[in-house]
Protein backbone atom coordinates (compact mmCIF):
# COMPACT_ATOMS: atom_id res chain seq x y z
CA UNK A 1 0.00 0.00 0.00
CA UNK A 2 1.51 3.33 -1.03
CA UNK A 3 1.84 6.39 1.17
CA UNK A 4 -1.06 8.41 -0.39
CA UNK A 5 -3.42 5.47 0.25
CA UNK A 6 -2.30 5.21 3.86
CA UNK A 7 -2.79 8.96 4.36
CA UNK A 8 -6.27 8.76 2.81
CA UNK A 9 -7.23 5.89 5.13
CA UNK A 10 -5.92 7.74 8.18
CA UNK A 11 -7.90 10.84 7.21
CA UNK A 12 -11.09 8.80 6.74
CA UNK A 13 -10.60 7.11 10.11
CA UNK A 14 -10.06 10.48 11.82
CA UNK A 15 -13.20 11.89 10.18
CA UNK A 16 -15.20 8.87 11.34
CA UNK A 17 -13.85 9.20 14.88
CA UNK A 18 -14.68 12.89 14.90
CA UNK A 19 -18.22 12.17 13.75
CA UNK A 20 -18.70 9.65 16.55
CA UNK A 21 -17.17 12.03 19.10
CA UNK A 22 -19.63 14.86 18.45
CA UNK A 23 -22.71 12.63 18.13
CA UNK A 24 -25.51 13.81 20.45
CA UNK A 25 -28.09 11.62 22.17
CA UNK A 26 -31.21 11.49 19.98
CA UNK A 27 -33.09 8.85 21.96
CA UNK A 28 -35.12 11.36 24.00
CA UNK A 29 -36.30 13.74 21.29
CA UNK A 30 -39.90 13.22 22.33
CA UNK A 31 -39.17 14.75 25.74
CA UNK A 32 -37.86 17.91 24.08
CA UNK A 33 -41.13 18.53 22.23
CA UNK A 34 -42.70 20.30 25.21
CA UNK A 35 -40.05 23.04 24.93
CA UNK A 36 -40.88 23.53 21.23
CA UNK A 37 -44.56 24.33 21.81
CA UNK A 38 -43.99 27.91 23.00
CA UNK A 39 -41.29 30.52 22.73
CA UNK A 40 -38.79 30.66 25.59
CA UNK A 41 -38.19 34.05 27.25
CA UNK A 42 -34.47 34.67 27.78
CA UNK A 43 -33.87 35.44 31.47
CA UNK A 44 -37.62 35.94 31.77
CA UNK A 45 -39.73 38.51 29.95
CA UNK A 46 -37.51 41.36 30.98
CA UNK A 47 -36.58 44.98 30.36
CA UNK A 48 -33.59 46.21 32.32
CA UNK A 49 -34.96 49.75 32.33
CA UNK A 50 -38.22 48.64 33.93
CA UNK A 51 -39.38 47.12 37.20
CA UNK A 52 -38.87 43.64 35.70
CA UNK A 53 -35.16 43.32 34.85
CA UNK A 54 -33.46 40.14 33.66
CA UNK A 55 -33.44 37.10 35.95
CA UNK A 56 -35.84 38.75 38.37
CA UNK A 57 -38.93 37.27 39.96
CA UNK A 58 -41.00 39.93 38.18
CA UNK A 59 -39.57 39.02 34.76
CA UNK A 60 -40.30 35.34 35.35
CA UNK A 61 -43.88 36.10 36.36
CA UNK A 62 -44.43 38.23 33.26
CA UNK A 63 -43.24 35.36 31.08
CA UNK A 64 -45.62 32.97 32.81
CA UNK A 65 -48.52 35.38 32.36
CA UNK A 66 -47.85 35.48 28.61
CA UNK A 67 -47.52 31.70 28.38
CA UNK A 68 -43.81 31.74 27.49
CA UNK A 69 -41.31 29.21 28.72
CA UNK A 70 -38.35 30.60 30.67
CA UNK A 71 -34.59 30.32 30.27
CA UNK A 72 -32.74 31.32 33.44
CA UNK A 73 -29.19 31.22 34.81
CA UNK A 74 -28.08 29.75 38.11
CA UNK A 75 -24.91 30.24 40.15
CA UNK A 76 -23.68 29.09 43.55
CA UNK A 77 -22.90 31.55 46.33
CA UNK A 78 -19.96 31.34 48.71
CA UNK A 79 -22.18 29.53 51.24
CA UNK A 80 -23.42 27.02 48.62
CA UNK A 81 -26.82 28.55 47.90
CA UNK A 82 -28.18 28.63 44.35
CA UNK A 83 -29.35 31.96 42.98
CA UNK A 84 -30.49 33.19 39.56
CA UNK A 85 -27.90 35.49 38.02
CA UNK A 86 -26.16 35.63 34.64
CA UNK A 87 -22.92 37.59 34.71
CA UNK A 88 -19.59 36.42 36.14
CA UNK A 89 -19.40 39.74 38.02
CA UNK A 90 -22.00 41.80 39.87
CA UNK A 91 -21.14 45.18 38.36
CA UNK A 92 -23.49 45.39 35.36
CA UNK A 93 -26.62 44.23 37.15
CA UNK A 94 -26.09 45.57 40.69
CA UNK A 95 -23.33 48.23 40.38
CA UNK A 96 -21.32 46.28 42.96
CA UNK A 97 -17.81 44.86 42.87
CA UNK A 98 -17.20 41.14 43.15
CA UNK A 99 -19.03 38.04 41.99
CA UNK A 100 -21.85 35.80 43.16
CA UNK A 101 -19.34 33.09 44.05
CA UNK A 102 -17.49 35.50 46.39
CA UNK A 103 -20.59 36.60 48.29
CA UNK A 104 -22.85 34.94 50.82
CA UNK A 105 -26.57 34.72 50.18
CA UNK A 106 -27.19 37.30 52.88
CA UNK A 107 -24.86 39.78 51.18
CA UNK A 108 -26.48 39.23 47.78
CA UNK A 109 -30.01 39.73 49.08
CA UNK A 110 -29.11 43.29 50.05
CA UNK A 111 -28.43 44.19 46.41
CA UNK A 112 -30.97 45.51 43.90
CA UNK A 113 -31.07 44.58 40.21
CA UNK A 114 -30.38 47.46 37.83
CA UNK A 115 -32.60 50.41 38.76
CA UNK A 116 -35.49 48.37 40.13
CA UNK A 117 -36.57 47.21 43.54
CA UNK A 118 -36.07 43.59 42.48
CA UNK A 119 -33.45 41.49 44.24
CA UNK A 120 -31.38 38.51 43.09
CA UNK A 121 -33.79 35.55 43.31
CA UNK A 122 -33.08 32.37 45.24
CA UNK A 123 -33.50 29.42 42.88
CA UNK A 124 -35.80 27.33 45.07
CA UNK A 125 -38.09 30.34 45.57
CA UNK A 126 -38.29 30.81 41.79
CA UNK A 127 -39.25 27.17 41.36
CA UNK A 128 -41.90 27.47 44.08
CA UNK A 129 -43.37 30.56 42.41
CA UNK A 130 -43.40 29.16 38.84
CA UNK A 131 -44.89 25.90 40.15
CA UNK A 132 -44.76 24.00 36.87
CA UNK A 133 -46.84 26.51 34.91
CA UNK A 134 -44.31 26.75 32.04
CA UNK A 135 -41.22 24.75 30.99
CA UNK A 136 -37.84 25.91 32.31
CA UNK A 137 -34.41 25.78 30.67
CA UNK A 138 -31.86 26.07 33.47
CA UNK A 139 -28.40 27.20 32.44
CA UNK A 140 -25.80 26.16 34.99
CA UNK A 141 -23.06 28.78 35.10
CA UNK A 142 -19.61 27.44 35.92
CA UNK A 143 -16.44 29.43 35.34
CA UNK A 144 -12.96 27.93 35.30
CA UNK A 145 -12.03 26.49 38.66
CA UNK A 146 -15.65 26.12 39.79
CA UNK A 147 -16.55 23.31 42.16
CA UNK A 148 -18.61 21.40 39.58
CA UNK A 149 -19.57 18.60 41.95
CA UNK A 150 -20.90 20.87 44.70
CA UNK A 151 -22.61 23.22 42.24
CA UNK A 152 -24.47 20.42 40.46
CA UNK A 153 -25.44 18.73 43.72
CA UNK A 154 -27.03 21.95 44.96
CA UNK A 155 -28.88 22.48 41.66
CA UNK A 156 -30.24 18.93 41.84
CA UNK A 157 -31.26 19.44 45.46
CA UNK A 158 -33.54 22.25 44.28
CA UNK A 159 -34.84 20.47 41.18
CA UNK A 160 -35.50 17.05 42.70
CA UNK A 161 -38.50 18.35 44.61
CA UNK A 162 -39.82 20.36 41.65
CA UNK A 163 -42.63 18.75 39.65
CA UNK A 164 -42.53 21.04 36.61
CA UNK A 165 -40.82 20.41 33.26
CA UNK A 166 -37.14 21.35 33.20
CA UNK A 167 -33.90 20.70 31.36
CA UNK A 168 -30.27 21.58 32.06
CA UNK A 169 -27.85 23.35 29.75
CA UNK A 170 -24.33 24.67 30.15
CA UNK A 171 -21.32 25.91 28.21
CA UNK A 172 -19.12 23.82 30.50
CA UNK A 173 -18.97 20.22 29.24
CA UNK A 174 -18.07 18.91 32.69
CA UNK A 175 -21.41 20.12 34.05
CA UNK A 176 -23.17 17.95 31.48
CA UNK A 177 -20.74 15.12 32.17
CA UNK A 178 -21.70 15.30 35.85
CA UNK A 179 -25.40 15.07 35.04
CA UNK A 180 -24.86 12.21 32.60
CA UNK A 181 -22.96 10.27 35.25
CA UNK A 182 -24.94 11.11 38.38
CA UNK A 183 -28.46 12.06 37.21
CA UNK A 184 -28.88 10.68 33.67
CA UNK A 185 -32.67 11.14 33.74
CA UNK A 186 -32.27 14.92 33.48
CA UNK A 187 -32.45 16.30 29.94
CA UNK A 188 -29.16 18.06 29.22
CA UNK A 189 -27.95 20.36 26.46
CA UNK A 190 -24.60 21.68 25.26
CA UNK A 191 -24.45 25.44 24.81
CA UNK A 192 -22.05 26.65 22.15
CA UNK A 193 -21.04 29.52 19.90
CA UNK A 194 -18.00 30.56 17.88
CA UNK A 195 -15.56 30.77 20.78
CA UNK A 196 -12.65 33.15 20.43
CA UNK A 197 -11.38 33.80 23.95
CA UNK A 198 -10.86 30.31 25.34
CA UNK A 199 -7.34 29.85 23.99
CA UNK A 200 -6.44 26.32 22.94
CA UNK A 201 -9.90 25.02 23.83
CA UNK A 202 -11.82 27.47 21.63
CA UNK A 203 -11.95 25.16 18.63
CA UNK A 204 -12.98 22.10 20.64
CA UNK A 205 -15.75 24.01 22.42
CA UNK A 206 -17.02 25.50 19.13
CA UNK A 207 -17.36 22.09 17.46
CA UNK A 208 -18.89 20.49 20.59
CA UNK A 209 -16.06 17.97 20.56
CA UNK A 210 -16.75 16.82 24.12
CA UNK A 211 -20.15 15.38 23.22
CA UNK A 212 -18.57 11.93 23.50
CA UNK A 213 -18.29 12.59 27.25
CA UNK A 214 -21.65 14.28 27.71
CA UNK A 215 -23.99 12.90 24.98
CA UNK A 216 -26.31 15.94 25.18
CA UNK A 217 -30.00 15.65 24.33
CA UNK A 218 -29.88 18.98 22.49
CA UNK A 219 -27.44 21.55 21.15
CA UNK A 220 -28.17 25.18 22.08
CA UNK A 221 -26.29 27.22 19.47
CA UNK A 222 -25.76 30.92 18.82
CA UNK A 223 -28.06 31.76 15.88
CA UNK A 224 -25.40 34.04 14.38
CA UNK A 225 -23.47 30.86 13.52
CA UNK A 226 -26.34 28.50 12.67
CA UNK A 227 -24.90 27.84 9.21
CA UNK A 228 -21.35 27.36 10.46
CA UNK A 229 -19.84 23.97 9.69
CA UNK A 230 -19.91 22.62 13.30
CA UNK A 231 -23.60 23.24 13.92
CA UNK A 232 -24.65 22.43 10.37
CA UNK A 233 -22.98 19.01 10.64
CA UNK A 234 -24.55 18.33 14.03
CA UNK A 235 -27.94 19.17 12.56
CA UNK A 236 -27.64 17.48 9.17
CA UNK A 237 -25.43 14.50 10.04
CA UNK A 238 -26.86 13.57 13.42
CA UNK A 239 -30.26 15.30 13.42
CA UNK A 240 -29.49 17.07 16.69
CA UNK A 241 -32.34 18.81 18.49
CA UNK A 242 -31.47 22.50 18.13
CA UNK A 243 -32.21 25.29 20.60
CA UNK A 244 -31.80 28.77 19.08
CA UNK A 245 -30.23 31.48 21.19
CA UNK A 246 -30.94 34.28 21.15
CA UNK A 247 -33.60 35.55 18.69
CA UNK A 248 -33.94 39.32 18.95
CA UNK A 249 -36.60 39.97 16.29
CA UNK A 250 -39.37 38.25 14.38
CA UNK A 251 -36.93 38.06 11.49
CA UNK A 252 -34.53 36.06 13.67
CA UNK A 253 -37.32 33.67 14.58
CA UNK A 254 -38.29 33.20 10.95
CA UNK A 255 -34.71 32.66 9.81
CA UNK A 256 -34.01 30.18 12.59
CA UNK A 257 -36.97 27.89 11.88
CA UNK A 258 -35.12 25.86 9.26
CA UNK A 259 -32.29 24.98 11.65
CA UNK A 260 -33.79 24.83 15.15
CA UNK A 261 -36.61 23.24 17.12
CA UNK A 262 -36.76 25.43 20.24
CA UNK A 263 -36.52 29.23 20.20
CA UNK A 264 -35.21 31.49 22.97
CA UNK A 265 -36.07 35.17 22.43
CA UNK A 266 -34.97 38.45 23.98
CA UNK A 267 -35.56 42.22 23.61
CA UNK A 268 -38.92 42.00 21.78
CA UNK A 269 -42.33 40.35 21.89
CA UNK A 270 -43.01 37.81 19.11
CA UNK A 271 -45.43 39.29 16.57
CA UNK A 272 -48.56 37.94 14.91
CA UNK A 273 -46.79 35.96 12.19
CA UNK A 274 -44.41 34.37 14.69
CA UNK A 275 -47.30 33.48 17.00
CA UNK A 276 -49.21 31.94 14.09
CA UNK A 277 -46.19 29.79 13.23
CA UNK A 278 -45.97 28.62 16.84
CA UNK A 279 -49.72 27.94 16.94
CA UNK A 280 -49.34 25.76 13.85
CA UNK A 281 -46.54 23.85 15.57
CA UNK A 282 -48.67 23.32 18.68
CA UNK A 283 -51.55 22.09 16.54
CA UNK A 284 -49.22 19.69 14.72
CA UNK A 285 -47.97 18.29 18.01
CA UNK A 286 -51.58 17.52 18.94
CA UNK A 287 -52.37 15.96 15.57
CA UNK A 288 -54.61 18.88 14.59
CA UNK A 289 -54.80 21.28 11.65
CA UNK A 290 -55.40 25.00 12.19
CA UNK A 291 -58.63 26.42 10.83
CA UNK A 292 -58.25 27.82 7.31
CA UNK A 293 -55.19 25.65 6.53
CA UNK A 294 -54.95 24.07 3.07
CA UNK A 295 -52.39 21.76 1.48
CA UNK A 296 -51.47 21.66 -2.19
CA UNK A 297 -49.45 19.29 -4.33
CA UNK A 298 -47.48 21.35 -6.85
CA UNK A 299 -45.35 20.77 -9.94
CA UNK A 300 -43.20 23.79 -10.84
CA UNK A 301 -41.82 24.16 -14.38
CA UNK A 302 -39.29 26.61 -15.80
CA UNK A 303 -35.74 27.48 -14.79
CA UNK A 304 -36.07 25.92 -11.35
CA UNK A 305 -33.07 23.62 -10.98
CA UNK A 306 -29.47 24.69 -10.44
CA UNK A 307 -30.64 28.17 -9.35
CA UNK A 308 -31.10 27.65 -5.60
CA UNK A 309 -34.85 27.04 -5.90
CA UNK A 310 -35.05 24.61 -2.99
CA UNK A 311 -33.01 26.91 -0.74
CA UNK A 312 -35.20 29.91 -1.50
CA UNK A 313 -38.35 27.80 -1.19
CA UNK A 314 -37.51 26.64 2.32
CA UNK A 315 -36.33 30.10 3.37
CA UNK A 316 -39.40 31.96 2.04
CA UNK A 317 -41.75 29.25 3.27
CA UNK A 318 -40.44 29.51 6.82
CA UNK A 319 -40.78 33.30 6.73
CA UNK A 320 -44.41 32.99 5.63
CA UNK A 321 -45.46 30.14 7.90
CA UNK A 322 -45.71 27.55 5.11
CA UNK A 323 -44.79 23.92 5.77
CA UNK A 324 -44.33 20.89 3.53
CA UNK A 325 -41.49 19.68 1.33
CA UNK A 326 -39.72 20.37 -1.96
CA UNK A 327 -37.58 18.19 -4.24
CA UNK A 328 -36.05 18.16 -7.72
CA UNK A 329 -37.40 15.79 -10.39
CA UNK A 330 -35.36 14.10 -13.10
CA UNK A 331 -37.35 15.88 -15.84
CA UNK A 332 -36.17 19.33 -14.74
CA UNK A 333 -39.27 20.24 -12.76
CA UNK A 334 -39.64 20.72 -9.02
CA UNK A 335 -42.24 18.86 -7.00
CA UNK A 336 -43.67 20.35 -3.80
CA UNK A 337 -46.29 19.94 -1.14
CA UNK A 338 -47.12 23.19 0.60
CA UNK A 339 -49.40 23.74 3.58
CA UNK A 340 -50.67 26.95 5.14
CA UNK A 341 -53.32 29.57 4.68
CA UNK A 342 -54.04 30.46 1.01
CA UNK A 343 -52.50 33.91 1.38
CA UNK A 344 -49.34 32.40 2.89
CA UNK A 345 -48.96 29.98 -0.01
CA UNK A 346 -49.52 32.83 -2.48
CA UNK A 347 -46.79 34.84 -0.70
CA UNK A 348 -44.40 31.88 -1.05
CA UNK A 349 -44.74 31.67 -4.83
CA UNK A 350 -44.70 35.44 -5.27
CA UNK A 351 -41.45 35.49 -3.35
CA UNK A 352 -39.99 32.74 -5.53
CA UNK A 353 -40.97 34.58 -8.71
CA UNK A 354 -39.06 37.64 -7.53
CA UNK A 355 -35.78 35.74 -7.24
CA UNK A 356 -33.33 36.88 -9.89
CA UNK A 357 -32.26 33.50 -11.30
CA UNK A 358 -35.56 31.64 -10.95
CA UNK A 359 -38.04 31.68 -13.80
CA UNK A 360 -41.37 29.92 -13.21
CA UNK A 361 -43.30 29.23 -16.41
CA UNK A 362 -46.02 26.95 -15.07
CA UNK A 363 -47.56 25.86 -11.75
CA UNK A 364 -49.69 22.71 -11.61
CA UNK A 365 -51.57 22.77 -8.31
CA UNK A 366 -53.90 20.19 -6.82
CA UNK A 367 -55.67 20.35 -3.44
CA UNK A 368 -54.84 17.45 -1.13
CA UNK A 369 -55.76 16.72 2.53
CA UNK A 370 -53.85 18.76 5.11
CA UNK A 371 -51.24 16.94 7.19
CA UNK A 372 -51.71 17.51 10.96
CA UNK A 373 -48.06 16.65 11.64
CA UNK A 374 -46.61 19.22 9.20
CA UNK A 375 -45.08 22.33 10.74
CA UNK A 376 -41.81 22.96 8.86
CA UNK A 377 -40.53 23.07 5.28
CA UNK A 378 -38.02 20.38 4.30
CA UNK A 379 -35.95 19.45 1.27
CA UNK A 380 -36.40 15.92 -0.04
CA UNK A 381 -33.85 14.11 -2.16
Secondary structure, 3 states (H helix, E strand, C coil): CCHHHHHHHHHHHHHHHHHHHCCCCCCCHHHHHHHHHCCEEECCCCECCCCECCCCHHHHHHHHHHCCEEEEEEEECCCCCEEECCCCCCHHHHCCCCCHHHCCHHHHCCCECCCCCCECCEHHHHHHHHCCCCCEEEEECCCCCCCHHHHHHHHHHHHCCCCCCEEEEECCHHHHHHHHHHCCCCCEEEEECCCCCCHHHHHHHHCCCCHHHHCCCEEEEEHHHCCCHHHHHHHHHHCCCEEEEEECCHHHHHHHCCCCCEEEECCCCCCHHHHHHHHHHHHHHCCCCCCCCEEEEEEEEEECCCCCHHHHHHHHHHHHCCEEEEEECCCCCEEEEEEECHHHHHHHHHHHHCCCCCEEEEEEEEEECCCCCCCCEEECC
